[in-house]
Amino acid sequence: MPGETVARGPDRPGGGGGLPATLGLVAVTAVWGSTFLVVKDAIATMPAMDFLAVRFVLATVAMVLVRPRAVRGLGAAGWRHGILLGLVLAAGYVTQTIGLATTPAAVSGFITGMFVVVTPVIGLLVLHRRVTMSTWTAVGLATAGLGLISLRGASISSGELLTLACAVAFAVHIVGLGEWSAGHDAYPLAVVQLGT
């Protein structure tokens, strides 16, 4: 109606938080990208599985120390979902970290970022969710952008294949979180995933 004001929220155009939200996303992306170099250096000095064990034990212990009783109210379904999501997350990190031992960090980052492309495909195949044309367009742009930023030539080796498996696992994890996280408190669900 003319003269009517429309409330803006995160799901409405123009209501997503503006510059602070954009800067926050850029900062998170920069930190995420830098971790590939850090992990590559770390696994040069210790076995990948030892590195992952230390990493996730420390994360789990830290989260339990912050909220020691958090997992008590999770319930059987929450534990089941958390363990299943944790297994998929573990598959992603194991394949990514082992693949990173023989793959340049930039290429590993590009292939891992392909979870953006794989996620709607997993949603389509597993949950029969319709993928809109705008989503397919975004997938194409994300693929091209990641390629321009990260790739310096193309090669396929066991490291790249393992990292591609990582992208698929992360996509399955995202789809699983989308289906199951709403029914559970996020904190204990995260603790169970990290512990798994």
C-alpha positions as CSV (number, residue, x, y, z in Angstrom):
1,M,0.0,0.0,0.0
2,P,1.2,3.5,-0.7
3,G,2.8,5.2,2.3
4,E,3.0,1.9,4.2
5,T,6.3,1.1,5.9
6,V,7.7,-2.4,5.7
7,A,9.7,-3.7,8.6
8,R,13.2,-4.7,7.7
9,G,14.7,-7.8,9.1
10,P,17.5,-10.2,8.2
11,D,15.3,-12.0,5.6
12,R,14.2,-8.8,3.9
13,P,16.2,-6.9,1.3
14,G,18.2,-4.2,2.9
15,G,17.7,-5.5,6.4
16,G,20.8,-7.8,6.7
17,G,23.0,-5.6,8.9
18,G,24.7,-3.4,6.3
19,L,28.4,-2.6,6.6
20,P,29.1,-4.2,10.0
21,A,27.7,-7.5,8.8
22,T,29.7,-7.3,5.6
23,L,32.9,-6.5,7.4
24,G,32.3,-9.3,9.8
25,L,31.9,-11.8,7.0
26,V,35.1,-10.5,5.3
27,A,37.0,-10.9,8.6
28,V,35.7,-14.4,9.2
29,T,36.6,-15.3,5.6
30,A,40.1,-14.0,6.0
31,V,40.6,-16.0,9.2
32,W,39.2,-19.1,7.6
33,G,41.6,-18.7,4.6
34,S,44.6,-18.2,6.8
35,T,43.9,-21.5,8.6
36,F,45.0,-23.5,5.6
37,L,48.5,-22.1,5.9
38,V,48.6,-22.7,9.7
39,V,47.3,-26.3,9.3
40,K,49.7,-27.1,6.5
41,D,52.7,-25.9,8.7
42,A,51.3,-27.9,11.7
43,I,51.0,-31.2,9.8
44,A,54.5,-30.8,8.5
45,T,55.7,-31.3,12.0
46,M,53.2,-33.9,13.4
47,P,50.9,-36.6,11.9
48,A,47.6,-35.3,10.6
49,M,45.5,-37.5,12.9
50,D,47.5,-36.5,16.0
51,F,47.0,-32.8,15.0
52,L,43.2,-33.3,14.6
53,A,43.0,-35.3,17.9
54,V,44.7,-32.5,19.8
55,R,42.7,-29.8,18.0
56,F,39.3,-31.3,18.7
57,V,40.0,-32.6,22.2
58,L,41.1,-29.1,23.2
59,A,38.0,-27.6,21.6
60,T,35.7,-30.1,23.3
61,V,37.3,-29.6,26.7
62,A,37.2,-25.8,26.4
63,M,33.5,-25.9,25.5
64,V,32.7,-28.3,28.4
65,L,34.6,-26.1,30.8
66,V,32.5,-23.1,29.8
67,R,29.2,-24.9,30.2
68,P,29.8,-28.2,32.1
69,R,26.2,-29.3,32.3
70,A,25.2,-28.3,28.7
71,V,24.9,-31.8,27.2
72,R,22.7,-33.1,30.0
73,G,19.5,-31.7,28.5
74,L,20.2,-32.7,25.0
75,G,18.1,-35.8,24.9
76,A,18.4,-39.0,22.9
77,A,17.6,-37.4,19.5
78,G,20.1,-34.6,20.1
79,W,22.8,-37.1,21.0
80,R,22.0,-39.2,17.9
81,H,22.0,-36.1,15.6
82,G,25.1,-34.7,17.2
83,I,27.1,-38.0,16.8
84,L,25.9,-38.4,13.2
85,L,26.8,-34.8,12.4
86,G,30.1,-35.2,14.2
87,L,31.0,-38.3,12.1
88,V,30.4,-36.3,8.9
89,L,32.4,-33.4,10.3
90,A,35.2,-35.8,11.2
91,A,35.2,-37.2,7.6
92,G,35.5,-33.7,6.3
93,Y,38.4,-32.7,8.6
94,V,40.3,-35.9,8.1
95,T,40.1,-35.9,4.3
96,Q,40.9,-32.2,4.2
97,T,43.9,-32.4,6.6
98,I,45.4,-35.5,5.0
99,G,44.8,-34.0,1.5
100,L,46.4,-30.7,2.6
101,A,49.7,-32.6,3.2
102,T,50.2,-33.0,-0.6
103,T,48.1,-30.1,-1.9
104,P,49.0,-26.4,-1.9
105,A,47.1,-24.4,0.6
106,A,45.4,-22.2,-2.0
107,V,44.2,-25.2,-4.0
108,S,43.0,-26.9,-0.8
109,G,41.1,-23.7,0.1
110,F,39.5,-23.6,-3.4
111,I,38.4,-27.2,-3.4
112,T,37.1,-27.0,0.2
113,G,35.2,-23.9,-0.8
114,M,33.4,-26.0,-3.3
115,F,31.0,-27.1,-0.5
116,V,29.2,-23.9,-1.5
117,V,28.5,-25.6,-4.9
118,V,27.8,-29.1,-3.5
119,T,25.4,-28.1,-0.7
120,P,22.4,-27.2,-2.8
121,V,23.1,-30.4,-4.9
122,I,23.1,-32.5,-1.7
123,G,19.8,-30.8,-0.7
124,L,18.3,-31.6,-4.0
125,L,19.4,-35.2,-4.1
126,V,18.8,-36.1,-0.4
127,L,15.9,-33.9,0.6
128,H,14.4,-33.3,-2.8
129,R,14.6,-29.5,-2.2
130,R,14.1,-27.5,-5.3
131,V,17.1,-25.4,-6.3
132,T,16.1,-22.0,-7.6
133,M,17.7,-20.3,-10.6
134,S,19.2,-17.6,-8.4
135,T,20.8,-20.4,-6.3
136,W,22.3,-22.0,-9.4
137,T,23.5,-18.5,-10.5
138,A,25.1,-18.0,-7.1
139,V,26.7,-21.4,-7.3
140,G,28.2,-20.6,-10.7
141,L,29.5,-17.2,-9.5
142,A,31.0,-18.8,-6.4
143,T,32.7,-21.5,-8.4
144,A,34.2,-18.9,-10.8
145,G,35.2,-16.6,-8.1
146,L,36.9,-19.2,-6.0
147,G,38.7,-20.5,-9.1
148,L,40.0,-17.0,-10.0
149,I,41.1,-16.3,-6.5
150,S,42.7,-19.7,-5.7
151,L,43.8,-21.8,-8.7
152,R,47.1,-21.5,-10.5
153,G,46.6,-24.2,-13.1
154,A,44.8,-27.5,-12.7
155,S,46.0,-30.9,-11.4
156,I,44.3,-33.9,-10.0
157,S,46.1,-36.0,-7.4
158,S,45.1,-38.0,-4.4
159,G,45.4,-34.8,-2.2
160,E,42.9,-33.0,-4.5
161,L,40.5,-36.0,-4.5
162,L,40.6,-36.2,-0.7
163,T,39.9,-32.5,-0.4
164,L,37.0,-32.9,-2.8
165,A,35.6,-35.6,-0.5
166,C,36.0,-33.0,2.3
167,A,33.9,-30.5,0.4
168,V,31.2,-33.2,0.0
169,A,31.3,-34.1,3.7
170,F,31.1,-30.4,4.7
171,A,28.1,-30.0,2.3
172,V,26.4,-33.0,3.9
173,H,27.1,-31.5,7.3
174,I,25.6,-28.2,6.4
175,V,22.4,-29.9,5.1
176,G,22.3,-32.0,8.2
177,L,22.6,-29.0,10.5
178,G,19.9,-27.3,8.5
179,E,17.5,-30.2,9.1
180,W,18.4,-31.0,12.8
181,S,19.8,-27.9,14.5
182,A,16.4,-26.1,15.0
183,G,15.2,-28.8,17.4
184,H,18.2,-28.7,19.7
185,D,20.2,-26.2,21.8
186,A,23.1,-25.3,19.5
187,Y,25.8,-25.3,22.3
188,P,25.4,-28.9,23.5
189,L,24.9,-30.1,19.9
190,A,28.3,-28.5,19.0
191,V,30.0,-30.1,22.0
192,V,28.8,-33.6,20.9
193,Q,29.9,-32.9,17.3
194,L,33.4,-31.8,18.4
195,G,33.7,-34.6,20.9
196,T,32.7,-37.1,18.2
